[in-house]
């Protein structure tokens, strides 16, 4: 969490955290939205939308060249905020920890 911008949604009455997201960024050209979680018992109540609205509100004024994320199941949610599949996925590469483990 250190080195990231962290976002949370909390219940009004109890103060219990029900959602979290973090963004790794240089604050100038690039951001990676990651570790987005919404507690299962509050899903479908607009919590994820509210969380992303807050994230976008913070980063929109920075005019970053690119904000990326990876999702297995929330494509519909992220598309509401302008996220789209990569234009040229063949340009992107990854380095996985297990590939370089010694």
For each residue, the residues with C-beta under 8 A, 3 or more apart:
1: 4 6 22
2:
3: 24
4: 1 22 23 24 25
5: 22 23 25 58
6: 1 20 21 22
7: 20 21 22 23 51 54 55 58
8: 17 19 20 21
9: 17 18 19 20 38 47 50 51 54
10: 15 16 17 18
11: 14 15 16 18
12:
13:
14: 11
15: 10 11
16: 10 11
17: 8 9 10 20
18: 9 10 11 38 39 42 47
19: 8 9 36 37 38 39 42 47 48 50 51
20: 6 7 8 9 17 35 36 37 51
21: 6 7 8 33 34 35 36 37 51 52 55
22: 1 4 5 6 7 33 34 35
23: 4 5 7 31 32 33 34 55 59 67
24: 3 4 31 32 34
25: 4 5 30 31 32 59 64
26: 29 30 31
27: 62
28: 62 64
29: 26 64 65 66
30: 25 26 64 65 66 67 68
31: 23 24 25 26 59 64 66 67 68
32: 23 24 25 67 68 69
33: 21 22 23 36 55 67 68 69
34: 21 22 23 24 69 70
35: 20 21 22
36: 19 20 21 33 48 51 52 69 71 74
37: 19 20 21
38: 9 18 19 42 43 47 48 51
39: 18 19 42 43 47
40: 43
41:
42: 18 19 38 39 45 47
43: 38 39 40 47 48
44:
45: 42
46: 49 50
47: 9 18 19 38 39 42 43 50 51
48: 19 36 38 43 51 52 74 77
49: 46 52 53 77 80
50: 9 19 46 47 53 54
51: 7 9 19 20 21 36 38 47 48 54 55
52: 21 36 48 49 55 56 77 78 80 81
53: 49 50 56 57 81
54: 7 9 50 51 57 58
55: 7 21 23 33 51 52 58 59
56: 52 53 59 60 81
57: 53 54 60
58: 5 7 54 55 61
59: 23 25 31 55 56 62 64 67
60: 56 57 63
61: 58
62: 27 28 59
63: 60
64: 25 28 29 30 31 59 67
65: 29 30
66: 29 30 31
67: 23 30 31 32 33 59 64 83
68: 30 31 32 33
69: 32 33 34 36 78 83
70: 34
71: 36 74 75 78
72:
73:
74: 36 48 71 77 78
75: 71 78 79
76: 79 80
77: 48 49 52 74 80 81
78: 52 69 71 74 75 81 83
79: 75 76 82 83 84
80: 49 52 76 77
81: 52 53 56 77 78
82: 79
83: 67 69 78 79
84: 79 87
85: 89
86: 89 91 92
87: 84
88: 91 92
89: 85 86 92
90:
91: 86 88
92: 86 88 89
93:
94:
95: 99 100
96: 99 100
97: 100 101
98: 101
99: 95 96
100: 95 96 97
101: 97 98
102:
